[in-house]
Amino acid sequence: MAMKYAGIISIFAGYVIYILALIAFGKLWRIGIDKNNSGKLISNGIFTITRNPIFVFLDLYFIGTALINTNFLFIVFSFMAVIGMHYQILQEEKYLIIFHGDEYSEYKKRVRKYV
């Protein structure tokens, strides 16, 4: 039962982070890499704690789901999702360094990838 509660807390914490990310993004919300519109670098709000709040939300959501539904399939799927999102973060970092240069490099020094 403790794992189910931990899963619920994980998912709830993830949703809080997601909402804070949406607020910080404002009208600049985008999904993935948009090479035609780099936009400005967002480094306020939740982005002062984590460079990737949407991915942190998704990680917490999948981990929480695995904790609630403790069967092999959920655990494997969650593990694969977390690995896949890490790969996506690495791709986005390459993009951000190209489009934002020193500004992103300095931001990376101040704020962790996850938390």
N, C-alpha and C positions, 0 to 999 in steps of 0.2 A: 504493500500500500504506500510506503514511503516513496518508492520510485514513481508512482503515479502522481503524487503530490509534487515531487521534484519536477516532473514533466509539465505539470500545470503551471508551476512557478516559472519554469523556463520559457514556456510559450507566452505567458503574460508579460514577462520582462522583455521578450522579443517584440511584442506588439507595442509596448511603451517606447522602445528604441525606434521602431518603425514610424510611429506617429511623430516623434521628435525629428526624425530625418525628413519626413514630409514637410514639416514646418520650416526646417532650415533650407530645404530645396526651394520652397516657394514655387514660383512659376518656372524655375529652371529644371524641374523634374524631367528626367530622361532615363531610359533603360538601355544599358549596354553602351557600346562605343559608337558615337555619332561623329564620324570624321568630317562631316560637312558643317557641324556646328559645335565647336568646342565649348562655348559658353564660358562663364567666369568660374574660377576655382572657388568652391564653397568650403569655407574653413571656420564657420561660426556655428553656434548652437551645439548639437550633439557631435558635430564634426571637430570640436575641440577635444573630444574624448576618444573618438575612433574615426579613422579615415574611411571606414566602410560600414556605416551603420545598417544599411539595407542587408548586406551580407551577414552581419552579426545577427540581425533579426532572423534571417533565413536559417542560419546555423542553429540558433536557439529553438526555432520552430521545429526543425527536423530532429534535433536531439530530444526535445520535449516529447515529440510524437513517438520516438523510439522508446522513451522511458515509460510512456503511458501504455503503449502496445508492445510489450516486451516479447515479441516473437522475432525469429531469425530474419524474416523478410524485411520488417521495419528497420531493424538494426543495420542490416546490410545496405538497404536503400539510403538510410540517413547518412551512413558513413560515406557512401559514394557521392551523395549530394554535397556534403561538406568538402570533400576533396575537389569536386568539380567547381564549386564556388571559389575555392582557393586559387585554382587555375585561372578562373575568370578575373580575379583580383590582380593576379600577376600580369595578365594581358592589359587590363585597364591602367595599371601603373606605368607600363611602357608608353601607352597612349598619352597619359597625363604629363609625363616628363617631356615628351615631344612638344605638346601644345602649351604647356605652362612653364617649362624650363626651371629656372632657379626658384621661382615662386613655389612650385611643387616640391622641389628638393628641400627647401627650407621647411615647408609644411611637414614633410616626411620626418624631418629631424625632431619636430615638436610633438607629433601625434603618432601613436602606435597604429599599426595595421588593423588590429582587432580591438583590444581594450587595454 
